[in-house]
Each structure stands twice: as C-alpha cells, then as structure tokens.
Amino acid sequence: MERFATLLALLVASICMAKAATVSEAEFNAAVTKNGFKAPSAEVYRSFVEGASKYSKEEQAMFLAQLLHESAGFRYTEELVCLSGNKCAGKYIDKVGLPGKKYYGRGYIQLTWGANYKAASQALGLGDKLLREPELVATNKKYAMLVSVWFWDARVRPVLGNSNQFGRTTKAINGGECKYAKYRKRAENRWNIYLKVAEAFKITNKAKENGCYN
C-alpha cells in the first residue's frame, strides 16, 4: 500500500511537471537558434521551465526574448564593464551589501544592489545565501535563471499587468531605451527577438510592440 501511494505521488508529480512545461526543449532551442545564438545546455532549459512554467506560453515568449537580449543568448551572466579594471568601484553600494562583496549586474536579467540580492535570495528560499555569495548568481546557471524570474515577478509583471504589450516589459527592464531616441535600436532589437521566439513557440496571439515608446 505504501509503495502504491509513493508510485501514485510520483505519477501525479510527473503529470503536473508535464503540464507546467508548456514549452518543449525543442521549441526552446528553436527560439534561441532562430535568433542566431547557440542552443544552450539542457540545464538552462530545465531552469527556465522550473522558474517560468507558472507563466502562460505567451508570457514565457516575452520573458525568453528579454533573457536572450540581456544575456546575448545565455552567453553572459555578468555586467561586462565590471569585469575589467576598476570600472565598477563605488557602484551599487547600499546599506544592505556586505563589506568586500560587489553587487553589480549578474544573472540573465542582471540583478544589481545588495538589497535586491537579499530580496531575491529570500524569495527563492535561500535565506541570505546570495547576499553572502553574490558570485553564485553568475557561476550557477540555475541561480542566474531564478533571480531573473524573481526580477520578472517583482519588477516586470507589475508594469506588464494584464496587457499584451511587449514594450512594457522593455520599459520595466531598461526604461532608458524607451525614453531616449539614441537607444531605440536596442528596444527594437528586443522586439525582433520576441517575434522569432513567438514564431518558434507557435504563438497565435502575439504581443503588441506598444508600451515602450508608443
């Protein structure tokens, strides 16, 4: 009886996971490669499913498009300007950050400031782990993805609301691209990435470009 209960529980869990993974690995990799990037490791896909399966497939397409733009196709997990010389000295310093630690941008959607590292860490059930070891957000693919999910939940979804406007997600991530004409090409690049992701995901109710600068 006990064995039967265990098997039943495993079956139910498998069914739930299958329902949650609305985007197959083939669709995910197609969305990445259609945008000219190399297919990422299976770990990246699994982390995406773990964090983003709570979203509709339409929202997952927007989320993935922003991930691809921000990380250059999952290639980068750190703010490049902070990796050489002393260019980030004195940046991202707040009362929450710990001495000797740097809280510059890390993750597929870059997380900055000690307060955000702490909030993301606690929301993920990690206590203050990411505050104490912010480097993990760059070196651990799962954390790089899950802090990006946290950022999406905390900063992007409130701006997106119930709309179907992709531009709102861009505004929430980098409002400067929506405000200043000199950065408009970057916002347009995000949109073009989204269109290819939506095609790979076979999205029929595609998002509108609106919400950034129009």
Backbone hydrogen bonds in HBPLUS format (Angstrom, degrees):
<---DONOR---> <-ACCEPTOR-->    atom                        ^
c    i                          cat <-CA-CA->   ^        H-A-AA   ^      H-
h    n   atom  resd res      DA  || num        DHA   H-A  angle D-A-AA Bond
n    s   type  num  typ     dist DA aas  dist angle  dist       angle   num
A0005-ALA N   A0001-MET O   2.97 MM   4  6.25 156.4  2.03 148.0 153.7     1
A0006-THR N   A0002-GLU O   3.05 MM   4  6.32 152.6  2.13 144.2 151.3     2
A0007-LEU N   A0003-ARG O   2.95 MM   4  6.25 161.6  1.99 153.7 158.2     3
A0008-LEU N   A0004-PHE O   2.88 MM   4  6.08 154.7  1.94 148.7 156.1     4
A0009-ALA N   A0005-ALA O   2.95 MM   4  6.13 154.6  2.02 143.5 150.2     5
A0010-LEU N   A0006-THR O   2.98 MM   4  6.27 154.3  2.04 147.3 154.2     6
A0011-LEU N   A0007-LEU O   2.94 MM   4  6.17 151.3  2.03 144.6 152.6     7
A0012-VAL N   A0008-LEU O   2.93 MM   4  6.19 163.4  1.96 153.2 156.8     8
A0013-ALA N   A0009-ALA O   2.97 MM   4  6.15 159.7  2.01 145.9 151.8     9
A0014-SER N   A0010-LEU O   2.93 MM   4  6.11 152.8  2.01 142.6 150.0    10
A0015-ILE N   A0011-LEU O   2.95 MM   4  6.24 155.0  2.01 150.1 156.7    11
A0016-CYS N   A0012-VAL O   2.95 MM   4  6.20 161.1  1.99 151.6 156.7    12
A0017-MET N   A0013-ALA O   2.93 MM   4  6.14 156.7  1.98 147.4 153.7    13
A0018-ALA N   A0014-SER O   2.92 MM   4  6.12 152.5  1.99 143.5 151.3    14
A0019-LYS N   A0015-ILE O   2.99 MM   4  6.28 154.4  2.06 148.7 155.0    15
A0020-ALA N   A0016-CYS O   2.90 MM   4  6.11 152.0  1.98 145.3 153.7    16
A0021-ALA N   A0017-MET O   2.93 MM   4  6.11 153.9  2.00 150.9 156.4    17
A0022-THR N   A0020-ALA O   2.78 MM   2  5.54 136.6  1.96 107.9  94.1    18
A0028-PHE N   A0024-SER O   2.91 MM   4  6.16 163.1  1.94 152.6 157.7    19
A0029-ASN N   A0025-GLU O   2.90 MM   4  6.05 168.8  1.91 149.7 152.4    20
A0030-ALA N   A0026-ALA O   2.92 MM   4  6.03 150.1  2.01 141.3 150.3    21
A0031-ALA N   A0027-GLU O   2.92 MM   4  6.15 152.3  1.99 148.5 155.4    22
A0032-VAL N   A0028-PHE O   3.14 MM   4  6.48 148.2  2.24 144.8 153.4    23
A0033-THR N   A0029-ASN O   2.90 MM   4  6.11 173.5  1.90 155.9 157.2    24
A0034-LYS N   A0030-ALA O   2.86 MM   4  5.82 152.7  1.93 146.2 153.3    25
A0035-ASN N   A0032-VAL O   3.15 MM   3  5.53 144.6  2.28 105.2 115.1    26
A0037-PHE N   A0032-VAL O   3.39 MM   5  5.69 158.1  2.44 141.9 137.9    27
A0036-GLY N   A0033-THR O   2.93 MM   3  5.05 159.4  1.97 113.1 114.1    28
A0044-VAL N   A0041-SER O   3.06 MM   3  5.51 133.0  2.29 107.7 118.4    29
A0046-ARG N   A0042-ALA O   2.90 MM   4  6.19 166.4  1.92 155.7 159.2    30
A0047-SER N   A0043-GLU O   2.96 MM   4  6.09 156.5  2.01 144.9 151.1    31
A0048-PHE N   A0044-VAL O   2.94 MM   4  6.15 149.2  2.04 145.4 154.2    32
A0049-VAL N   A0045-TYR O   2.94 MM   4  6.27 162.1  1.97 157.5 161.2    33
A0050-GLU N   A0046-ARG O   2.90 MM   4  6.11 161.0  1.93 147.1 152.9    34
A0051-GLY N   A0047-SER O   3.00 MM   4  6.16 155.9  2.06 144.9 150.3    35
A0052-ALA N   A0048-PHE O   2.72 MM   4  5.62 165.4  1.74 157.6 162.7    36
A0053-SER N   A0049-VAL O   3.12 MM   4  5.07 141.1  2.28 134.4 134.7    37
A0055-TYR N   A0052-ALA O   2.93 MM   3  5.60 164.7  1.95 121.6 126.8    38
A0060-GLN N   A0056-SER O   2.87 MM   4  6.15 155.5  1.93 152.3 160.1    39
A0061-ALA N   A0057-LYS O   3.07 MM   4  6.29 145.1  2.20 141.0 148.8    40
A0062-MET N   A0058-GLU O   3.38 MM   4  6.77 152.0  2.47 139.3 145.4    41
A0063-PHE N   A0059-GLU O   2.89 MM   4  6.15 164.5  1.91 156.1 160.6    42
A0064-LEU N   A0060-GLN O   2.84 MM   4  5.99 167.1  1.86 151.2 154.5    43
A0065-ALA N   A0061-ALA O   3.04 MM   4  6.15 157.9  2.09 142.9 149.1    44
A0066-GLN N   A0062-MET O   3.13 MM   4  6.40 158.3  2.17 148.7 153.6    45
A0067-LEU N   A0063-PHE O   2.96 MM   4  6.25 154.0  2.02 149.5 157.7    46
A0068-LEU N   A0064-LEU O   2.88 MM   4  6.11 162.5  1.91 156.7 160.2    47
A0069-HIS N   A0065-ALA O   3.08 MM   4  6.33 158.4  2.13 146.9 152.4    48
A0070-GLU N   A0066-GLN O   2.93 MM   4  6.02 172.2  1.94 152.7 155.3    49
A0071-SER N   A0067-LEU O   2.96 MM   4  5.97 155.0  2.02 150.9 156.8    50
A0072-ALA N   A0068-LEU O   2.98 MM   4  5.40 111.5  2.46 135.0 145.3    51
A0073-GLY N   A0068-LEU O   2.93 MM   5  4.39 155.6  1.99 124.5 131.7    52
A0075-ARG N   A0071-SER O   2.93 MM   4  5.75 131.4  2.17 138.9 147.4    53
A0076-TYR N   A0071-SER O   2.97 MM   5  4.90 167.6  1.99 140.1 143.4    54
A0107-GLY N   A0077-THR O   2.87 MM  30  4.68 145.0  1.99 129.4 130.1    55
A0079-GLU N   A0105-GLY O   2.80 MM  26  4.90 137.7  1.98 153.3 146.5    56
A0082-CYS N   A0079-GLU O   2.96 MM   3  5.67 153.5  2.03 121.8 129.8    57
A0083-LEU N   A0080-LEU O   3.05 MM   3  5.40 167.8  2.07 115.9 119.5    58
A0089-ALA N   A0086-ASN O   3.19 MM   3  5.52 165.4  2.21 114.3 116.6    59
A0091-LYS N   A0088-CYS O   3.06 MM   3  5.35 162.6  2.09 132.2 130.8    60
A0101-LYS N   A0098-LEU O   3.18 MM   3  5.69 157.5  2.23 136.8 137.6    61
A0113-TRP N   A0103-TYR O   2.95 MM  10  5.09 143.4  2.08 154.5 151.9    62
A0106-ARG N   A0111-LEU O   3.15 MM   5  5.17 140.1  2.31 121.6 131.9    63
A0111-LEU N   A0106-ARG O   2.64 MM   5  5.17 163.0  1.67 143.4 145.9    64
A0108-TYR N   A0144-ALA O   3.33 MM  36  5.65 169.7  2.35 122.3 122.1    65
A0116-ASN N   A0113-TRP O   3.11 MM   3  5.52 127.1  2.40 106.2 118.4    66
A0117-TYR N   A0113-TRP O   3.13 MM   4  6.54 155.7  2.19 150.7 158.1    67
A0118-LYS N   A0114-GLY O   2.93 MM   4  6.17 159.7  1.97 154.4 159.6    68
A0119-ALA N   A0115-ALA O   2.97 MM   4  6.13 160.8  2.01 141.6 147.3    69
A0120-ALA N   A0116-ASN O   2.86 MM   4  5.90 167.3  1.88 149.4 153.2    70
A0121-SER N   A0117-TYR O   2.97 MM   4  5.99 160.6  2.01 142.6 148.7    71
A0122-GLN N   A0118-LYS O   2.98 MM   4  6.15 163.9  2.00 152.6 156.3    72
A0123-ALA N   A0119-ALA O   2.97 MM   4  6.10 157.1  2.02 146.3 153.1    73
A0124-LEU N   A0120-ALA O   3.02 MM   4  6.19 138.8  2.19 145.1 155.4    74
A0126-LEU N   A0121-SER O   2.86 MM   5  5.13 159.9  1.90 161.8 156.1    75
A0125-GLY N   A0122-GLN O   3.05 MM   3  5.08 159.8  2.09 105.4 110.2    76
A0129-LYS N   A0126-LEU O   3.11 MM   3  5.61 163.8  2.13 132.9 137.1    77
A0131-LEU N   A0128-ASP O   3.06 MM   3  5.17 129.4  2.32 101.3 115.5    78
A0132-ARG N   A0128-ASP O   2.93 MM   4  6.20 155.4  1.99 158.3 165.6    79
A0133-GLU N   A0129-LYS O   2.75 MM   4  5.89 142.6  1.88 144.1 156.2    80
A0136-LEU N   A0133-GLU O   3.08 MM   3  5.94 160.8  2.12 125.9 129.8    81
A0137-VAL N   A0134-PRO O   3.11 MM   3  5.81 152.9  2.18 117.8 124.0    82
A0138-ALA N   A0135-GLU O   3.00 MM   3  5.57 148.2  2.10 113.4 122.1    83
A0139-THR N   A0135-GLU O   3.14 MM   4  6.43 152.6  2.21 147.6 156.0    84
A0140-ASN N   A0136-LEU O   2.89 MM   4  5.38 151.7  1.97 143.4 145.9    85
A0144-ALA N   A0140-ASN O   2.90 MM   4  6.15 158.2  1.95 156.6 164.0    86
A0145-MET N   A0141-LYS O   3.05 MM   4  6.26 146.1  2.17 141.8 149.4    87
A0146-LEU N   A0142-LYS O   2.86 MM   4  6.10 169.0  1.87 154.6 157.9    88
A0147-VAL N   A0143-TYR O   2.93 MM   4  5.90 161.7  1.97 150.8 153.6    89
A0148-SER N   A0145-MET O   2.99 MM   3  5.11 124.1  2.31  97.9 113.2    90
A0149-VAL N   A0145-MET O   2.96 MM   4  6.38 143.1  2.10 146.1 157.3    91
A0150-TRP N   A0146-LEU O   2.94 MM   4  6.20 155.4  2.00 141.3 148.0    92
A0151-PHE N   A0147-VAL O   2.91 MM   4  6.14 156.3  1.97 140.8 146.7    93
A0152-TRP N   A0148-SER O   2.93 MM   4  6.15 156.2  1.99 142.6 149.3    94
A0153-ASP N   A0149-VAL O   2.88 MM   4  6.15 161.7  1.91 153.7 158.4    95
A0154-ALA N   A0150-TRP O   2.85 MM   4  6.02 165.5  1.87 156.5 160.5    96
A0155-ARG N   A0151-PHE O   2.72 MM   4  5.49 159.4  1.77 150.1 155.4    97
A0156-VAL N   A0152-TRP O   3.06 MM   4  4.65 132.8  2.29 109.4 122.9    98
A0157-ARG N   A0152-TRP O   2.79 MM   5  5.98 166.0  1.81 174.8 170.5    99
A0159-VAL N   A0156-VAL O   2.94 MM   3  5.34 130.3  2.19 110.0 123.4   100
A0160-LEU N   A0156-VAL O   2.85 MM   4  6.11 158.5  1.90 156.7 164.0   101
A0161-GLY N   A0157-ARG O   2.79 MM   4  5.79 165.9  1.81 155.1 158.0   102
A0163-SER N   A0160-LEU O   3.16 MM   3  5.91 150.0  2.25 141.1 144.3   103
A0208-LYS N   A0164-ASN O   2.73 MM  44  6.09 165.9  1.75 163.9 168.0   104
A0168-ARG N   A0165-GLN O   3.18 MM   3  5.77 148.8  2.28 112.5 120.1   105
A0166-PHE N   A0208-LYS O   2.77 MM  42  5.86 149.0  1.86 161.7 168.1   106
A0169-THR N   A0166-PHE O   2.89 MM   3  5.53 135.5  2.09 116.7 127.7   107
A0167-GLY N   A0210-ASN O   2.94 MM  43  5.09 123.9  2.26 141.0 141.2   108
A0171-LYS N   A0167-GLY O   2.98 MM   4  6.27 158.1  2.03 148.9 154.8   109
A0172-ALA N   A0168-ARG O   3.03 MM   4  6.24 150.9  2.12 143.0 150.1   110
A0173-ILE N   A0169-THR O   3.13 MM   4  6.31 142.4  2.28 139.1 148.4   111
A0173-ILE N   A0170-THR O   3.16 MM   3  5.15 124.4  2.48  94.8 108.8   112
A0174-ASN N   A0170-THR O   2.77 MM   4  5.83 174.6  1.77 163.2 165.1   113
A0177-GLU N   A0174-ASN O   3.14 MM   3  5.96 150.4  2.23 122.3 127.8   114
A0178-CYS N   A0175-GLY O   2.98 MM   3  5.28 141.5  2.13 105.0 116.4   115
A0179-LYS N   A0175-GLY O   3.02 MM   4  6.26 138.3  2.20 144.7 157.4   116
A0180-TYR N   A0176-GLY O   2.96 MM   4  5.81 168.3  1.98 150.3 151.8   117
A0183-TYR N   A0180-TYR O   3.05 MM   3  5.75 160.0  2.09 119.3 125.4   118
A0184-ARG N   A0181-ALA O   3.09 MM   3  5.12 167.2  2.10 110.0 113.5   119
A0186-ARG N   A0183-TYR O   3.01 MM   3  5.61 135.2  2.22 113.2 124.1   120
A0188-GLU N   A0184-ARG O   2.90 MM   4  6.21 156.0  1.96 154.2 161.7   121
A0189-ASN N   A0185-LYS O   2.89 MM   4  6.10 143.1  2.02 139.4 149.4   122
A0190-ARG N   A0186-ARG O   3.10 MM   4  6.47 151.5  2.19 146.5 153.0   123
A0191-TRP N   A0187-ALA O   3.19 MM   4  6.53 156.8  2.25 145.1 150.8   124
A0192-ASN N   A0188-GLU O   2.94 MM   4  6.23 157.6  1.99 150.3 156.1   125
A0193-ILE N   A0189-ASN O   2.98 MM   4  6.19 152.3  2.05 147.8 154.9   126
A0194-TYR N   A0190-ARG O   2.96 MM   4  6.26 156.9  2.01 146.4 153.1   127
A0195-LEU N   A0191-TRP O   3.01 MM   4  6.38 155.1  2.08 151.1 156.7   128
A0197-VAL N   A0193-ILE O   3.00 MM   4  6.31 152.9  2.07 151.4 160.0   129
A0197-VAL N   A0194-TYR O   3.04 MM   3  4.97 114.2  2.49  94.2 110.7   130
A0198-ALA N   A0194-TYR O   2.78 MM   4  6.01 167.8  1.79 164.3 166.8   131
A0199-GLU N   A0195-LEU O   3.07 MM   4  6.23 145.9  2.19 134.2 143.2   132
A0200-ALA N   A0196-LYS O   3.02 MM   4  6.26 158.7  2.06 143.5 148.7   133
A0201-PHE N   A0197-VAL O   2.85 MM   4  6.11 147.5  1.96 151.2 161.1   134
A0203-ILE N   A0198-ALA O   2.90 MM   5  5.11 175.1  1.90 154.8 155.9   135
A0202-LYS N   A0199-GLU O   3.08 MM   3  4.97 153.0  2.16  98.8 107.1   136
